[in-house]
Amino acid sequence: MKTTYYFSHDFNARTDNKIKLLLKEKGWTGYGLFWAIVEDLYNNANALPLDYESIAFDLRTQDTGIIESIINDYDLFKNDGKFFWSES
């Protein structure tokens, strides 16, 4: 029985200009948190509540600001004020 699933991850994702800016400003920590958020979205039908504190807690970071910034400042996700998702 398969208990894990796969989603495509472009081998050159870090060369995207949005990701380059994320790396420049947040470093590898931000990049790792970005991919953890993407994994969580995949596990939740590609939508999560805009609850930065809960996401930060789940990802074991005390820096709620970095979570909020990754979600809102790099045009990597879309949101409707209540939920956010990835269009790619």
C-alpha positions as CSV (number, residue, x, y, z in Angstrom):
1,M,0.0,0.0,0.0
2,K,1.4,3.4,-1.0
3,T,1.4,5.9,1.8
4,T,3.3,8.7,0.1
5,Y,2.6,10.6,-3.0
6,Y,4.6,12.6,-5.5
7,F,4.2,16.0,-7.0
8,S,6.4,17.5,-9.7
9,H,9.1,19.8,-8.7
10,D,11.0,21.6,-11.5
11,F,14.7,20.9,-11.2
12,N,15.4,24.5,-11.9
13,A,12.8,26.1,-9.6
14,R,15.5,28.1,-7.8
15,T,16.3,29.9,-11.1
16,D,12.8,31.5,-11.2
17,N,13.1,35.3,-10.5
18,K,10.5,35.2,-7.7
19,I,12.5,32.4,-6.0
20,K,15.8,34.2,-6.6
21,L,14.4,37.2,-4.7
22,L,13.1,35.0,-1.9
23,L,16.6,33.4,-1.6
24,K,18.2,36.9,-1.7
25,E,16.0,38.2,1.1
26,K,15.2,35.1,3.2
27,G,18.1,32.7,2.4
28,W,17.9,29.0,2.3
29,T,15.6,29.1,5.4
30,G,13.0,30.9,3.3
31,Y,13.5,28.5,0.4
32,G,13.0,25.5,2.7
33,L,9.9,27.0,4.3
34,F,8.5,27.8,0.9
35,W,8.8,24.2,-0.1
36,A,7.3,23.0,3.2
37,I,4.3,25.3,2.5
38,V,4.0,23.9,-1.0
39,E,4.0,20.4,0.5
40,D,1.3,21.4,3.0
41,L,-0.8,22.9,0.2
42,Y,-0.5,19.6,-1.8
43,N,-1.7,17.7,1.3
44,N,-4.7,20.0,1.7
45,A,-6.3,20.3,-1.7
46,N,-4.1,23.3,-2.6
47,A,-5.7,25.7,-0.1
48,L,-4.8,26.6,3.5
49,P,-6.2,29.3,5.8
50,L,-4.2,32.5,6.1
51,D,-3.2,31.6,9.7
52,Y,0.5,32.5,9.8
53,E,0.9,31.5,13.5
54,S,-0.4,28.0,12.9
55,I,1.7,27.5,9.8
56,A,4.8,28.8,11.7
57,F,4.1,26.5,14.6
58,D,3.5,23.5,12.2
59,L,6.8,24.3,10.4
60,R,8.7,24.7,13.7
61,T,9.6,28.3,13.4
62,Q,8.9,31.0,15.8
63,D,9.2,33.6,13.1
64,T,5.7,34.2,12.0
65,G,6.8,37.2,10.0
66,I,8.9,35.0,7.6
67,I,5.8,32.8,6.9
68,E,3.7,35.9,6.3
69,S,6.3,37.3,4.0
70,I,6.8,34.1,2.0
71,I,3.1,33.9,1.4
72,N,2.4,37.5,0.6
73,D,5.6,39.3,-0.7
74,Y,6.9,37.3,-3.6
75,D,3.8,36.6,-5.8
76,L,4.3,32.9,-5.2
77,F,0.8,32.4,-3.9
78,K,-2.6,33.8,-4.4
79,N,-5.2,34.5,-1.7
80,D,-8.7,35.7,-1.1
81,G,-8.2,37.2,2.4
82,K,-9.2,33.9,4.1
83,F,-7.3,31.2,2.2
84,F,-4.2,31.0,0.1
85,W,-3.1,28.6,-2.7
86,S,-0.6,28.1,-5.5
87,E,-1.6,28.5,-9.1
88,S,1.4,26.5,-10.4
